[in-house]
Protein backbone atom coordinates (compact mmCIF):
# COMPACT_ATOMS: atom_id res chain seq x y z
CA UNK A 1 0.00 0.00 0.00
CA UNK A 2 1.47 3.36 -1.06
CA UNK A 3 2.30 5.74 1.80
CA UNK A 4 1.08 8.73 -0.23
CA UNK A 5 -2.30 7.03 -0.61
CA UNK A 6 -2.49 6.57 3.17
CA UNK A 7 -1.56 10.18 3.85
CA UNK A 8 -4.03 11.41 1.25
CA UNK A 9 -6.82 9.41 2.88
CA UNK A 10 -5.96 10.87 6.30
CA UNK A 11 -5.96 14.38 4.81
CA UNK A 12 -9.36 13.81 3.18
CA UNK A 13 -10.76 12.31 6.39
CA UNK A 14 -9.56 15.22 8.53
CA UNK A 15 -10.42 17.95 6.02
CA UNK A 16 -13.85 16.54 5.25
CA UNK A 17 -13.59 16.09 1.51
CA UNK A 18 -11.56 15.85 -1.67
CA UNK A 19 -11.37 19.58 -2.41
CA UNK A 20 -10.18 20.50 1.07
CA UNK A 21 -7.64 17.67 1.04
CA UNK A 22 -6.32 18.81 -2.34
CA UNK A 23 -5.79 22.34 -0.99
CA UNK A 24 -4.09 20.98 2.09
CA UNK A 25 -1.76 18.70 0.12
CA UNK A 26 -1.11 21.15 -2.70
CA UNK A 27 -2.23 18.74 -5.44
CA UNK A 28 -5.17 18.54 -7.82
CA UNK A 29 -8.55 17.10 -6.86
CA UNK A 30 -8.16 14.41 -9.52
CA UNK A 31 -4.97 13.16 -7.88
CA UNK A 32 -6.69 12.98 -4.50
CA UNK A 33 -9.65 11.12 -6.01
CA UNK A 34 -7.40 8.58 -7.75
CA UNK A 35 -5.49 7.88 -4.57
CA UNK A 36 -8.68 7.39 -2.57
CA UNK A 37 -10.16 5.06 -5.17
CA UNK A 38 -6.92 3.08 -5.28
CA UNK A 39 -6.77 2.56 -1.53
CA UNK A 40 -10.47 1.62 -1.32
CA UNK A 41 -10.03 -0.86 -4.17
CA UNK A 42 -7.07 -2.45 -2.44
CA UNK A 43 -8.92 -2.75 0.87
CA UNK A 44 -12.18 -3.79 -0.75
CA UNK A 45 -14.26 -1.42 1.41
CA UNK A 46 -15.59 2.11 1.14
CA UNK A 47 -13.76 4.48 3.47
CA UNK A 48 -15.41 7.78 2.56
CA UNK A 49 -19.05 8.40 1.72
CA UNK A 50 -19.19 11.28 -0.77
CA UNK A 51 -21.83 13.93 -0.05
CA UNK A 52 -22.83 17.25 -1.60
CA UNK A 53 -20.89 18.99 1.16
CA UNK A 54 -17.73 16.89 0.91
CA UNK A 55 -17.19 13.47 2.41
CA UNK A 56 -17.88 11.63 5.64
CA UNK A 57 -16.06 8.64 7.07
CA UNK A 58 -17.81 5.30 6.91
CA UNK A 59 -17.59 2.95 9.88
CA UNK A 60 -14.64 1.22 8.20
CA UNK A 61 -13.10 4.61 7.47
CA UNK A 62 -13.29 5.65 11.12
CA UNK A 63 -11.43 2.49 12.14
CA UNK A 64 -8.86 2.73 9.36
CA UNK A 65 -8.12 6.45 9.76
CA UNK A 66 -6.23 6.10 13.07
CA UNK A 67 -4.17 3.17 11.80
CA UNK A 68 -3.33 5.06 8.60
CA UNK A 69 -2.30 8.18 10.54
CA UNK A 70 0.01 6.19 12.80
CA UNK A 71 1.54 4.37 9.84
CA UNK A 72 2.16 7.66 8.03
CA UNK A 73 3.79 9.18 11.10
CA UNK A 74 6.05 6.15 11.52
CA UNK A 75 7.13 6.28 7.88
CA UNK A 76 7.88 10.02 8.17
CA UNK A 77 9.96 9.37 11.29
CA UNK A 78 11.84 6.56 9.53
CA UNK A 79 12.57 8.77 6.54
CA UNK A 80 13.93 11.50 8.80
CA UNK A 81 16.10 9.00 10.66
CA UNK A 82 17.93 7.85 7.52
CA UNK A 83 18.37 11.25 5.86
CA UNK A 84 21.88 12.70 5.80
CA UNK A 85 22.54 14.92 8.80
CA UNK A 86 20.92 18.31 8.37
CA UNK A 87 18.97 17.46 5.22
CA UNK A 88 15.22 18.04 5.21
CA UNK A 89 12.65 17.01 2.63
CA UNK A 90 8.94 16.58 2.29
CA UNK A 91 6.38 19.25 3.15
CA UNK A 92 6.13 21.69 6.03
CA UNK A 93 2.77 23.45 6.55
CA UNK A 94 3.00 26.35 8.96
CA UNK A 95 0.39 28.92 10.01
CA UNK A 96 1.58 32.43 10.84
CA UNK A 97 -0.09 35.64 11.98
CA UNK A 98 -0.95 38.02 9.16
CA UNK A 99 -0.23 41.05 11.34
CA UNK A 100 3.54 40.58 11.58
CA UNK A 101 4.19 37.17 10.03
CA UNK A 102 5.23 38.48 6.59
CA UNK A 103 7.69 40.96 8.11
CA UNK A 104 8.99 39.13 11.18
CA UNK A 105 8.77 35.42 10.37
CA UNK A 106 8.81 35.12 6.57
CA UNK A 107 12.57 35.83 6.32
CA UNK A 108 13.26 32.77 8.47
CA UNK A 109 11.08 30.57 6.27
CA UNK A 110 12.88 31.86 3.18
CA UNK A 111 16.25 31.03 4.72
CA UNK A 112 15.01 27.58 5.70
CA UNK A 113 13.90 26.93 2.12
CA UNK A 114 17.28 28.11 0.83
CA UNK A 115 19.20 25.77 3.15
CA UNK A 116 16.97 22.78 2.36
CA UNK A 117 16.21 22.69 -1.38
CA UNK A 118 14.23 19.43 -1.11
CA UNK A 119 11.85 20.85 1.48
CA UNK A 120 8.45 22.18 0.35
CA UNK A 121 7.22 24.97 2.63
CA UNK A 122 3.55 25.97 2.58
CA UNK A 123 2.88 29.05 4.74
CA UNK A 124 -0.58 30.37 5.56
CA UNK A 125 -0.89 33.91 6.94
CA UNK A 126 -3.96 34.69 9.03
CA UNK A 127 -4.68 36.31 12.37
CA UNK A 128 -7.36 33.76 13.19
CA UNK A 129 -6.48 30.79 15.40
CA UNK A 130 -6.30 27.90 12.96
CA UNK A 131 -7.12 24.37 14.10
CA UNK A 132 -3.76 22.68 13.50
CA UNK A 133 -5.13 19.14 13.61
CA UNK A 134 -8.32 19.67 11.62
CA UNK A 135 -6.58 21.83 9.00
CA UNK A 136 -3.47 19.71 8.69
CA UNK A 137 -0.73 22.11 9.83
CA UNK A 138 2.57 20.86 11.19
CA UNK A 139 2.90 23.90 13.43
CA UNK A 140 1.92 27.52 13.91
CA UNK A 141 3.59 30.65 15.22
CA UNK A 142 1.53 32.57 17.73
CA UNK A 143 2.19 35.67 19.76
CA UNK A 144 1.29 37.37 23.02
CA UNK A 145 -0.58 35.06 25.43
CA UNK A 146 -1.53 31.53 24.46
CA UNK A 147 -5.08 30.40 24.91
CA UNK A 148 -5.57 27.23 26.93
CA UNK A 149 -5.27 24.20 24.68
CA UNK A 150 -3.66 20.80 24.40
CA UNK A 151 -1.11 22.10 21.89
CA UNK A 152 2.58 21.84 22.69
CA UNK A 153 4.32 25.23 22.72
CA UNK A 154 7.97 26.28 22.50
CA UNK A 155 8.85 29.88 23.33
CA UNK A 156 10.99 31.61 20.69
CA UNK A 157 11.20 35.14 22.06
CA UNK A 158 9.52 37.92 24.07
CA UNK A 159 6.81 40.28 22.85
CA UNK A 160 6.23 43.53 24.73
CA UNK A 161 3.05 45.56 24.54
CA UNK A 162 1.14 48.39 26.10
CA UNK A 163 -2.30 49.92 26.49
CA UNK A 164 -2.92 52.79 24.06
CA UNK A 165 -5.62 55.26 23.05
CA UNK A 166 -5.87 58.26 20.77
CA UNK A 167 -5.62 61.85 22.12
CA UNK A 168 -9.17 62.43 20.82
CA UNK A 169 -10.54 59.49 22.82
CA UNK A 170 -8.73 60.67 25.95
CA UNK A 171 -10.06 64.23 25.51
CA UNK A 172 -13.63 62.96 25.16
CA UNK A 173 -13.67 60.10 27.70
CA UNK A 174 -10.66 60.71 29.89
CA UNK A 175 -7.79 58.33 30.57
CA UNK A 176 -8.33 55.52 33.09
CA UNK A 177 -5.94 55.76 36.01
CA UNK A 178 -6.82 52.57 37.88
CA UNK A 179 -7.76 49.04 36.91
CA UNK A 180 -11.29 49.57 38.24
CA UNK A 181 -11.76 52.62 36.00
CA UNK A 182 -10.84 50.56 32.97
CA UNK A 183 -14.19 48.74 33.10
CA UNK A 184 -16.00 51.98 32.22
CA UNK A 185 -14.13 52.36 28.92
CA UNK A 186 -14.59 50.87 25.46
CA UNK A 187 -12.04 48.13 24.85
CA UNK A 188 -10.90 47.14 21.36
CA UNK A 189 -10.33 43.38 21.34
CA UNK A 190 -9.65 40.37 19.16
CA UNK A 191 -12.29 38.30 20.93
CA UNK A 192 -13.11 37.63 24.57
CA UNK A 193 -9.56 37.78 25.82
CA UNK A 194 -8.48 38.90 29.28
CA UNK A 195 -5.94 41.67 29.81
CA UNK A 196 -3.18 41.32 32.38
CA UNK A 197 -1.37 44.09 34.23
CA UNK A 198 1.41 44.34 36.79
CA UNK A 199 0.31 45.87 40.10
CA UNK A 200 3.65 45.98 41.84
CA UNK A 201 4.83 42.35 41.91
CA UNK A 202 1.30 41.05 41.41
CA UNK A 203 -0.35 40.16 38.08
CA UNK A 204 -3.96 41.32 37.89
CA UNK A 205 -6.37 40.04 35.25
CA UNK A 206 -9.11 42.29 33.86
CA UNK A 207 -12.01 41.29 31.63
CA UNK A 208 -12.43 44.26 29.23
CA UNK A 209 -15.69 45.07 27.50
CA UNK A 210 -16.25 46.71 24.14
CA UNK A 211 -18.33 46.77 20.97
CA UNK A 212 -15.49 46.71 18.41
CA UNK A 213 -13.62 43.46 17.76
CA UNK A 214 -11.27 42.36 14.98
CA UNK A 215 -8.98 39.39 14.41
CA UNK A 216 -6.15 41.70 13.29
CA UNK A 217 -3.93 43.78 15.58
CA UNK A 218 -3.38 46.20 12.70
CA UNK A 219 -7.13 46.75 12.43
CA UNK A 220 -7.36 47.33 16.20
CA UNK A 221 -4.57 49.92 15.97
CA UNK A 222 -6.52 51.71 13.24
CA UNK A 223 -9.66 51.63 15.37
CA UNK A 224 -7.76 53.04 18.34
CA UNK A 225 -6.29 55.79 16.15
CA UNK A 226 -9.86 56.64 15.05
CA UNK A 227 -10.83 57.19 18.68
CA UNK A 228 -13.08 54.15 19.11
CA UNK A 229 -11.54 52.97 22.35
CA UNK A 230 -8.57 51.57 24.23
CA UNK A 231 -6.44 48.73 22.86
CA UNK A 232 -3.82 46.38 24.24
CA UNK A 233 -1.34 45.98 21.39
CA UNK A 234 2.24 44.73 20.88
CA UNK A 235 4.91 47.39 20.46
CA UNK A 236 5.74 46.20 16.95
CA UNK A 237 2.26 47.35 15.90
CA UNK A 238 2.08 50.65 17.79
CA UNK A 239 5.61 52.09 17.81
CA UNK A 240 5.05 54.27 14.73
CA UNK A 241 1.65 55.44 16.01
CA UNK A 242 3.15 56.32 19.39
CA UNK A 243 6.18 58.01 17.85
CA UNK A 244 3.93 60.23 15.72
CA UNK A 245 1.52 60.99 18.55
CA UNK A 246 -1.44 59.28 16.88
CA UNK A 247 -1.66 56.94 19.88
CA UNK A 248 -0.68 57.62 23.47
CA UNK A 249 0.38 55.04 26.10
CA UNK A 250 -2.03 55.00 29.03
CA UNK A 251 -2.14 53.41 32.49
CA UNK A 252 1.64 53.28 32.59
CA UNK A 253 1.48 52.74 36.36
CA UNK A 254 0.23 49.24 35.52
CA UNK A 255 2.61 47.88 32.88
CA UNK A 256 1.60 44.92 30.78
CA UNK A 257 3.64 41.79 31.61
CA UNK A 258 5.68 40.69 28.62
CA UNK A 259 4.14 38.05 26.39
CA UNK A 260 6.04 35.86 23.98
CA UNK A 261 6.08 34.37 20.53
CA UNK A 262 5.69 30.58 20.39
CA UNK A 263 5.90 27.73 17.95
CA UNK A 264 2.93 25.49 18.69
CA UNK A 265 2.33 22.01 17.34
CA UNK A 266 -0.26 19.28 17.72
CA UNK A 267 0.21 16.95 20.67
CA UNK A 268 2.52 14.01 20.04
CA UNK A 269 5.50 12.24 21.48
CA UNK A 270 8.19 14.09 19.53
CA UNK A 271 8.20 17.03 17.11
CA UNK A 272 9.30 16.28 13.57
CA UNK A 273 12.79 17.38 12.64
CA UNK A 274 11.29 19.97 10.28
CA UNK A 275 9.47 21.63 13.17
CA UNK A 276 12.53 21.38 15.42
CA UNK A 277 14.76 23.02 12.80
CA UNK A 278 12.26 25.84 12.21
CA UNK A 279 11.98 26.43 15.96
CA UNK A 280 15.75 26.55 16.39
CA UNK A 281 16.12 28.97 13.47
CA UNK A 282 13.47 31.29 14.91
CA UNK A 283 15.07 31.29 18.36
CA UNK A 284 18.44 32.09 16.81
CA UNK A 285 16.99 34.78 14.54
CA UNK A 286 15.27 36.69 17.34
CA UNK A 287 18.26 36.34 19.65
CA UNK A 288 20.38 38.01 16.95
CA UNK A 289 17.76 40.72 16.36
CA UNK A 290 16.47 41.84 19.77
CA UNK A 291 14.99 45.05 18.32
CA UNK A 292 12.98 43.19 15.65
CA UNK A 293 9.72 44.09 17.43
CA UNK A 294 10.42 47.81 17.18
CA UNK A 295 11.19 48.24 20.87
CA UNK A 296 14.20 50.46 20.26
CA UNK A 297 12.62 52.68 17.61
N, C-alpha and C positions, 0 to 999 in steps of 0.2 A: 504494500500500500504506500503510495507516494506521500511524503511528509507535507508537500505543498497542498495536496488535496485535504489532508487532515487540518492544516492550519486555515485553509479557506473555509472549511465547514465550521470550524470554531468561530471564525470571524462572522460568517453569515448567521450563526446561531446567536451570537452576542449582539450583533447589530440589528437583527430582526428582518433580514432580507438580503436579496442579491445586490440591489443597487447600493445599499449602505455598506455592504461588505466590499464591493468594488471600489468605493471611495476610500474606505479604510485601507485597503491593500494597494491602492494605486494601480489597478488593472481594469480591464474592460469588464462589463457585465457578462459578455459572452464567455470570457475565460472562467469567471466564477461559476456560471451555469454548467459549463462542461466539467469542471472539477467536481461539482456536487453530484452531477449525474453519474460520473465515473465511480465515485466512492459509494453511492447508493447501489449501483449495479454490482460492484464487487461484494458488498455486504448482503445484497439481496433483500434489503428492507428500505422503506422510505424514512428518511431522517427529518426532512422538512416538508411541512404541508404549505404549499404556496397559497397565498390569499391576495385579495385586492390591495391590501395594505402592506404586503411584504411576505413574510414567512413565519411560521410558528413551528416549534419543535414537536415532533410526534413523541409518543412514549418511548420508542426506540431511540429517537434523537436525544431525548433528555438523558437517557442512560449513557449513550455513546459520547456525548459532548465532553463530560468530565474526563473520560479515559483519553479522548483525543487531545484535550488540552494538556494533560500530564505528559502524554507521549511527545507532543510538540515541544514542550518545555525541556524535556530530557534530551531531545535531539539538539536543540539550540545550545544547551549546556555542553553537550559532547563536542559540537562543532567549535565552540569557543575554547574548549580545553586543548584541542589539537592544532589550533591556529598558531602560526609563528608568534613569538612574543611581541606584543604591541600592535598586532594587526587586527583590525576590526572589519567585519563585513555583515551583510544582511541589511535590515531596515531598522531605523530608530525613529519612532513617532513621539514627538514631544510637544506638549501644550505650553504656551507662554503667554504672559499678559500682554494685551495690545498696548496698554498705556506706556510701558517702557521696555517691553520685550525687543522691539526692532532696534532700539538704540543701545540698550544695555546688555542684552543677551545674544542677539544675532551675531555679533562679531565672534563670539566663542564658538557658535555652531559652524560658522564659515571656516574657522581655523581647524575645527575637528574634521570637517569634510576634506579640507586640504591635506591633512595628515593621513587620512584613511580613505584612499581613493575607491576602495571597494565597498564603502559604507554608504547606504542610501538614507539621507536624513529628510524626514517629512515634518515640518514645523507648522503648528497651527497657532495663530495669534488671536486671542480673545480674552476679554476681561471677565467673562463668565467662568464659573467653576465647573470645568468639564468633569464628567464621570469617567475616570481613567479606565475602569474595568469595562463598563458598558460601551465606551467609544473606542476601546482598543489602543490606548496610549501606553507607551512604555514608562513615561514619567511626565511630570509637569513642573514648571517653576512657578512658585507662588510667593507673594510678598506680604509684609506686615505681620498680622497675627493669623495663625492657622485656625480654621474651624475644627471642632472636634470631629474626628473620623478615625477609621481604621487604617488609613494610609500610613506608610512609613516615610518619615521626613528626615532629611539631612540638611543642616544649616550651612549656607554658603557665604553669608556675610550679613552685616547689620543694615537696617534701614531706619533712618531717623525721620520723625515727622513732627508736625505741630498743628495747633488749632488756629485757623485763620478766618478773617471776615473782611469785607470791603469797608473803606471809610464811610461810604454812604449808608451801609447797614448799621454801622456803629452810631452814626449821627442820628439815625431814625429810631433805633431800638436800644441803644446803649451797648456797652461791652460787659458781659458777665464777669464778675470778680471772684465768685465762689462757685463751687461745684453745685450747690443747691440752686443758684441763680441760672445755671445752664439749662435747667429743665423748662424754663420759661421762654427759651429761644428756639427758633427754627433750625433744625439740624439738617444738613445735606449729607445723605448716606448712600451706601451701595445697596443696603438691604436692611436687615434688622440687627446689625452688629452692635456690640457694646464698645464704648470708649473707655480707655484706661488712662489714669493720671497718677502722678507721683504727689502724694501729700506727705512731705518729709521723706521718711524711709518706707512709707506705707503706700501700696498700690490700691487705688480706689476705682471701682468700676461704676460707670454711669450708663444708663439706658437712654440715649437721646431720642427725641421725637421730631418728626418733620414731614412735610408733604412732598418734598422733592427727592427722588431717588434715581440713581443711574448706576450702571455696572461699569462705568469708566471714571477713573480718577481725574482725567483731563476734563471730562464733562462736568464733574463736580467743582473743579477749579473755576471753570467758566461760569457756573451758576453762582458761586461765591463772589466772583468778580462783578456779577450783575446785581449783587445785593440781595440775593434770595435767602441767605442764611449763613450759618457757621459750618465750616467743614474741617474734619480731621484729614490731613493729606500729607503724604511723604514729601520731604524736602526737594527731591528731584523733580517733583511736579510744580512746586510753588516758588522755587528760589527766584525765578525771573519776575513773577508777580510781586513778590515781596520786595525785591530790589528796585522795582519801578514804582512801588507804592500803591499798586492796584489792590493788593491784599496786605493786611496788617496782622502780625501775630497777636493773639489775645490769650488771656489767662496764663501768662508766662510764670506766674507763681506756682502753677501746677503743671510742670513739664510732662510731656508724653513719654512713657518708658520706651526705649528703643525696641523696634520690631526687628524682623530679619527676613532675608530671602532664603527660601528652601527649595531643594529638589525633593519632590514627593513621588512615590511610586506605589503601585498596588502591593498589598501584603503578600509576602512570600518568604521563603527561607533565605535566599540570597539574591542580591540585585545582579542583573546581567552585567557583563563586563562593559557593554556599551554605556549603560547608565552610570557605572562606577567611573569610567573615563570622563564622561561629561561632567559629573559632579566634581571630580578632581580638577578639571580644567577651569570650571567656574570658581572654585575656591581660590585657585592660584591667580586667576584673572583679577578678582576683586581685592585680593591681598596686594597685588601690584598696583592697583588703581584705587586707593582709598577715597579719592574725591570723585569717583564715578557718579555718585548720587547727587552731585552739585552742592555738597555741604560747604565747600571752601569757596564758593563763588559769590 
